[in-house]
Amino acid sequence: MGEKNLKDRLDTAARIRKIRETAGLTQEAFAEILGISLSGYKKIENAENQISLSGLRKLNRMLQVSTDYILLGEHEQPNIVWDQIMNCSDSDKMFLMIKLLFYFTKTKDSIFYHKKEQGNIDKAVHLIMEELNKI
């Protein structure tokens, strides 16, 4: 295995571990999300094996984690995100603003939410938006 390939595998494994830890999940729980055995997951985290395409899809769906981040360590550029925000409706902008406020006041330590948790946060944000619209 080439030196660059090994470094890429180690970097990917470190990002996957960080995602798991940031989400507050055990190795067992993370393996369950991926639909693999615990020993199989440990091999991914130790860079012995690579995550499958199916695993990437599951992380994207369940934790809303970008595959570009997992594989390449890349996040969307802030200017691209800003352009997307500027081109959405006022209602969507309000939703994002409240969600950011929620993040900075309640969940700053958890970057990657499980889909169920994300749904609960979205429900809370919608309730706040409904109350604001009554004012």
C-alpha positions in Angstrom: 0.0 0.0 0.0 1.4 3.4 -1.0 2.3 6.0 1.6 -0.3 8.5 0.3 -3.0 5.8 0.3 -2.2 4.9 3.9 -2.3 8.5 4.9 -5.7 8.9 3.2 -7.1 5.8 4.9 -5.8 7.0 8.3 -7.3 10.5 7.8 -10.6 9.0 6.8 -10.6 6.7 9.8 -9.8 9.7 12.1 -12.7 11.7 10.6 -15.1 8.7 11.0 -14.0 8.3 14.7 -14.5 12.1 15.2 -18.0 11.9 13.7 -18.9 9.0 16.1 -17.4 10.7 19.1 -19.0 14.1 18.3 -22.4 12.4 17.9 -21.8 10.8 21.3 -22.2 7.3 20.0 -20.4 4.2 21.1 -18.6 2.0 18.5 -21.5 -0.5 18.9 -24.1 2.1 18.1 -22.2 3.4 15.2 -21.7 -0.1 13.8 -25.4 -0.5 14.1 -26.1 2.6 12.1 -23.7 1.3 9.4 -25.3 -2.1 9.5 -22.1 -3.9 10.2 -20.5 -5.9 13.0 -18.6 -4.2 15.8 -15.4 -5.9 14.7 -16.0 -4.7 11.2 -16.5 -1.1 12.4 -13.3 -1.3 14.6 -11.4 -2.3 11.5 -12.7 0.9 9.7 -11.8 3.1 12.7 -8.3 1.5 12.7 -7.9 2.0 9.0 -7.6 -1.7 8.3 -10.7 -1.6 6.1 -12.5 1.3 4.4 -16.1 2.3 4.8 -18.4 1.0 2.1 -20.5 3.1 -0.3 -23.5 1.8 1.6 -22.0 3.0 4.8 -21.3 6.4 3.4 -24.9 6.7 2.2 -26.2 5.7 5.7 -24.0 8.3 7.4 -25.3 10.9 5.0 -28.9 9.9 5.6 -28.8 9.3 9.3 -26.3 11.9 10.5 -26.4 14.4 7.5 -22.6 14.0 7.2 -21.2 15.0 3.8 -19.3 12.2 2.0 -16.8 14.9 0.9 -16.0 15.5 4.5 -15.7 11.8 5.3 -13.5 10.9 2.3 -11.6 14.2 1.7 -12.0 16.3 4.8 -13.7 19.0 2.8 -16.6 21.2 3.9 -18.7 23.4 1.7 -17.1 26.7 1.2 -18.8 29.5 3.3 -19.4 31.7 0.3 -21.3 28.9 -1.4 -23.4 28.3 1.7 -24.0 32.1 2.0 -25.2 32.2 -1.7 -27.6 29.4 -1.0 -28.9 31.2 2.1 -29.4 34.4 0.2 -31.4 32.6 -2.5 -33.8 30.9 -0.2 -37.2 32.2 1.1 -37.4 34.5 4.2 -39.1 31.6 6.0 -36.2 29.3 5.3 -33.8 32.0 6.4 -35.7 32.3 9.7 -35.6 28.6 10.1 -31.9 28.6 9.7 -31.4 31.5 12.1 -33.4 29.8 14.8 -31.6 26.5 14.2 -28.3 28.3 14.5 -29.4 30.0 17.8 -30.5 26.6 19.1 -27.1 25.1 18.1 -25.1 27.9 19.9 -27.2 27.8 23.0 -28.1 24.1 23.4 -26.1 21.7 21.3 -22.8 23.3 20.5 -20.9 20.2 21.5 -22.9 17.9 19.1 -22.2 18.6 15.5 -23.6 15.4 14.0 -27.1 14.6 15.1 -28.8 11.3 14.6 -31.7 11.7 12.2 -34.3 11.3 15.0 -32.6 14.0 17.1 -32.5 16.3 14.1 -36.2 15.7 13.6 -36.9 16.7 17.2 -34.8 19.9 16.8 -36.6 20.8 13.6 -40.0 20.3 15.4 -38.9 22.7 18.1 -37.7 25.2 15.6 -41.0 25.1 13.8 -42.9 25.6 17.0 -40.7 28.7 17.7 -41.4 30.0 14.2 -45.1 29.5 14.7 -45.0 31.6 17.9 -42.9 34.3 16.2 -45.4 34.5 13.4 -48.2 35.2 16.0 -46.4 38.3 17.2 
